[in-house]
Amino acid sequence: MSNSLTGIPPGRVLVIRQIDFKGLGALGPHLSSLGYEIQYLDATQDDLSAVKASEAALVIILGGPPCAMDDARFPFLVDEMRLIEQCLLANTPVLGICLGAQLMARVLGGAIQRRAAPELGWWPVELTPVGQQSSLRFLDQVPVLHWHSDAIDLPPGCERLAGTEACQVQAFSQGRSILGLQFHPEVDARSMSQWLVAHVAQLDAHPTQSVERLRDETQRCAHWMNQKAGTVLRDWLSRLDEMRLTTAQD
């Protein structure tokens, strides 16, 4: 099966997850429908040092509870950053979500700052002028899920695509093939049920959020966001395909 401009089958998507139940969610069916083969690796269980980034068409690094600066306590974060470095050297496209975006930012020379309180809930991001011309334009005015305790300082040489009042860097890119998203485009109503169980203590301690409120927000917002996020993903992949075609012709 091939949906690419070049006529070449899309290939393998290597997905790095931090926790086994936090997968691609709503993004998975979009990748499968485009002909991508999805392979999961668990950061805490699998040997990421054996991975060859050049053999993947795309690498996606998902989110998880650790802070991106916590590599002293969680050494597997170092392996993930080495994999990102491999991707940069091999020109393998990378999509980072939440922790994945923070690890990408560290590799690219950016800093990660601990917030006084988590940014947690559903609301839109504000697109920058560059973001309005990017694949994220389809998320204009669309509520997305925020669930993070850290903020990204924009890495040198990267472009800021979106932000919120609480966190100015909600999305950034470097060229066409490096995309970092602080928010969660993958979470759907079904997967949120697992998140609520896993993070009930955090929600019970939160001053404004709760299991019930976040469940209700997800029921209202997730389907629309998932549709738009699929369009974002498809548009971004088509731009990567155009880049490959241009490179092949040069």
C-alpha positions as a printed Julia matrix, in Angstrom:
250×3 Matrix{Float64}:
   0.0    0.0    0.0
   1.34   3.44  -0.91
  -0.17   6.87  -0.3
   3.05   8.79  -0.83
   3.8   11.32  -3.55
   6.89   9.32  -4.48
   4.98   6.06  -4.86
   7.24   4.43  -2.28
   5.45   2.63   0.57
   5.65   4.84   3.68
   7.6    2.32   5.77
   7.94   1.78   9.5
   6.96   4.17  12.28
   8.98   3.55  15.42
   6.96   4.63  18.47
   8.71   5.03  21.82
   6.33   4.9   24.76
   7.15   5.51  28.41
   4.16   3.57  29.82
   2.52   0.65  28.05
  -1.02   2.09  28.05
   0.03   5.48  26.68
   0.22   4.71  22.99
  -0.66   6.48  19.75
  -4.35   6.56  20.61
  -6.31   8.38  17.94
  -3.22   8.92  15.78
  -2.66   5.21  15.2
  -5.54   4.62  12.77
  -4.48   7.61  10.67
  -0.95   6.2   10.29
  -2.26   2.72   9.5
  -4.66   4.06   6.87
  -1.71   5.73   5.13
   0.13   2.42   4.93
   2.61   2.86   7.75
   3.75  -0.14   9.77
   3.71   0.75  13.48
   6.27  -0.73  15.86
   6.22   0.07  19.57
   9.24   0.05  21.84
   8.95   0.55  25.6
  11.57   2.99  26.85
  11.85   1.29  30.24
  11.98  -2.27  28.88
  13.61  -2.35  25.44
  17.21  -1.69  24.45
  16.97   1.61  22.58
  20.72   1.61  21.99
  20.2   -1.2   19.47
  17.75   0.85  17.4
  18.92   2.17  14.03
  17.08   5.4   13.34
  18.02   5.24   9.66
  15.81   2.15   9.26
  12.64   4.02  10.31
  10.54   6.3    8.14
   9.43   8.21  11.22
  10.14   8.15  14.95
   7.46   9.24  17.45
   8.37   9.74  21.1
   5.37   9.85  23.41
   4.78  11.39  26.82
   5.03  10.13  30.38
   5.25  11.34  33.98
   9.04  11.88  34.34
  10.56  15.3   33.89
  12.88  15.49  30.89
  15.64  16.62  33.27
  15.24  13.48  35.41
  17.8   11.35  33.57
  19.8   10.82  36.8
  16.81   8.97  38.26
  15.56   7.54  34.95
  18.58   6.62  32.78
  16.37   5.46  29.9
  15.78   9.14  29.12
  19.43   9.33  28.05
  18.83   6.48  25.59
  15.85   8.35  24.17
  17.92  11.49  23.68
  20.62   9.47  21.95
  17.97   8.08  19.63
  16.85  11.62  18.82
  20.46  12.53  18.06
  20.6    9.53  15.73
  17.47  10.74  13.96
  19.0   14.17  13.43
  22.15  12.63  11.95
  20.17  10.23   9.74
  17.6   12.86   8.67
  14.84  10.66  10.08
  11.73  12.73  10.89
  10.81  12.94  14.57
   7.52  13.82  16.27
   7.77  14.42  20.01
   4.69  14.66  22.24
   4.88  16.15  25.76
   7.91  14.43  27.36
   9.02  13.5   23.84
   8.97  17.17  22.82
  10.87  18.13  25.97
  13.59  15.55  25.25
  13.81  16.85  21.68
  14.2   20.38  23.01
  17.06  19.28  25.29
  18.87  17.59  22.39
  18.46  20.74  20.28
  19.93  22.96  23.01
  16.77  24.18  24.73
  16.07  24.19  28.47
  13.23  22.66  30.47
  11.74  24.64  33.36
   9.65  23.18  36.19
   6.31  24.98  36.52
   4.86  26.02  39.85
   1.67  24.09  38.98
   0.7   21.67  36.2
  -1.06  22.93  33.1
  -3.94  20.48  33.02
  -7.17  20.61  31.03
  -8.7   21.29  27.62
  -8.24  24.66  25.87
  -6.87  25.93  22.54
  -3.32  26.97  21.82
  -2.58  30.31  20.2
  -0.81  29.86  16.89
   2.09  32.1   15.96
   2.27  33.56  12.43
   4.63  30.7   11.54
   2.26  28.22  13.15
  -0.64  29.55  11.08
   1.29  28.57   7.95
   2.24  25.15   9.32
   0.34  21.88   9.59
  -0.94  23.09  12.99
  -3.21  25.6   11.25
  -5.99  22.99  11.42
  -5.95  23.29  15.22
  -6.84  26.98  15.22
  -9.47  27.52  17.97
  -9.61  23.77  18.69
  -9.39  22.77  22.39
  -6.48  20.37  22.97
  -5.45  18.43  26.06
  -2.72  19.93  28.24
  -1.19  17.71  30.91
   2.34  18.64  31.89
   4.35  20.09  34.78
   7.25  21.52  32.77
   7.78  24.25  30.22
  10.07  24.33  27.2
  12.47  27.16  26.39
  12.66  27.41  22.6
  15.85  25.7   21.35
  18.23  27.72  19.15
  17.42  27.47  15.46
  13.84  26.33  16.06
  10.59  28.12  15.3
   7.81  28.56  17.83
   4.5   27.43  16.35
   2.04  27.77  19.25
   1.76  28.75  22.88
  -0.56  29.45  25.78
  -0.45  32.12  28.45
   1.01  29.6   30.89
   3.54  28.05  28.47
   4.77  30.07  25.54
   6.25  27.07  23.7
   3.43  24.6   23.1
   4.76  23.57  19.71
   8.02  24.08  17.85
   9.73  22.86  14.71
  13.14  22.69  13.12
  12.79  22.51   9.37
  10.04  20.25   8.06
  11.04  17.03   9.78
  11.33  17.95  13.48
   8.05  18.68  15.28
   7.54  18.96  19.03
   4.11  19.24  20.68
   3.77  19.95  24.39
   0.04  19.13  24.32
  -1.56  15.73  23.62
  -3.2   15.28  20.19
  -3.38  11.5   20.63
  -5.69  11.17  23.65
  -9.23  10.02  22.92
 -12.13   9.37  25.28
 -11.3    5.68  25.57
  -7.64   6.08  26.46
  -8.5    8.9   28.88
 -10.22   6.31  31.1
  -6.82   4.69  31.72
  -5.15   8.06  32.32
  -7.74   8.98  34.95
  -7.16   5.75  36.88
  -3.36   6.05  36.68
  -3.3    9.7   37.75
  -6.17   9.82  40.24
  -3.88  10.98  43.08
  -2.61  13.93  41.02
  -6.14  14.92  40.05
  -7.4   14.64  43.63
  -4.62  17.03  44.7
  -5.2   19.51  41.86
  -6.86  22.8   42.93
  -9.23  23.07  39.96
  -9.31  19.71  38.13
 -10.92  16.41  39.1
 -11.56  12.99  37.6
 -15.18  13.91  36.89
 -14.42  17.29  35.33
 -11.63  15.99  33.1
 -13.77  13.06  31.98
 -16.58  15.45  31.02
 -14.19  17.8   29.2
 -12.75  14.88  27.26
 -16.2   13.65  26.25
 -16.99  17.12  24.87
 -13.67  17.88  23.17
 -11.81  14.71  22.22
 -13.67  13.64  19.08
 -13.36  17.02  17.37
  -9.72  17.37  18.41
  -8.9   13.84  17.22
 -10.35  14.59  13.8
  -8.36  17.81  13.5
  -5.2   16.16  14.85
  -5.51  13.5   12.16
  -5.64  16.23   9.53
  -2.57  17.85  11.08
  -0.7   14.55  10.99
  -1.64  13.83   7.39
  -0.65  17.33   6.29
   2.7   17.11   8.09
   3.42  13.7    6.55
   2.56  15.02   3.1
   5.08  17.82   3.6
   7.68  15.23   4.57
   6.83  13.32   1.4
   7.29  16.46  -0.68
  10.66  16.98   1.01
  11.74  13.41   0.16
  10.61  13.86  -3.45
  12.56  17.11  -3.77
  15.65  15.5   -2.23
  15.37  12.52  -4.59
  15.22  14.82  -7.61
  18.23  16.93  -6.59
